Amino acid sequence: MKNIRLIVLDVDGVLTDGKLLLSSSGEEVKAFHVHDGMGISLAKFVGIEVAIITGRRSAAVEKRAGELNINYVQQGVKDKVSALLQLAGEVDIDVNQMCYIGDDLNDIEAMNMVGLAACPANAIEEVKQEAEIVAERMGGNGAVREIIESILRQSFDYTALVKDFLIQQAVRQ
């Protein structure tokens, strides 16, 4: 497995199930899975940064990113390739050290430029054809966690990593 130092996530269809829920006031509501959040925490624990690049804008995304200490969040992005290149410069890594997780047509170019392309089970067929990892789980239902675990298992003693993570969590409490 490649030396992944940054995991870049799309939101709708990856961190969520892709459904857009609008309140009566027009506010967008999103449902995120806690398993994905734990996967992100595990990645960050071993020094892998996580970023969000999404085509839509949502206060819910900003809130969830804050809860997970995701420092790189770009919303309303029309050109994901340019956003990835900008991010690579900010983080000072090569795009080959990035994993991009996407699910739809607007993710394909970004997926093709990184070191590892992945997608959830509910991704469109064209995206699945470009992905090195296709999760068994759907977006918004643990796919991000599954992909992160796959990356971590290739690079670390996963059992020891989880044990160390749990010890660190216990110390924090």
Buried (B, 14 or more C-beta within 10 A) or exposed (E): BBEBBBBBBBBBBBBBBBEEEEEEEEEBEBEBBEBBBBBBBBBBBBEBBBBBBBBBEBEBBBEBBEEBEBBBBBBEBEBBBEBBBBBBEEBEBEBBBBBBBBBBEBBBBBBEBBBBBBBBBBBBEEBBEBBBBBBEBBBBBBBBBBBBBBBBEEBBEBEEBBEBBEEEEEEEE
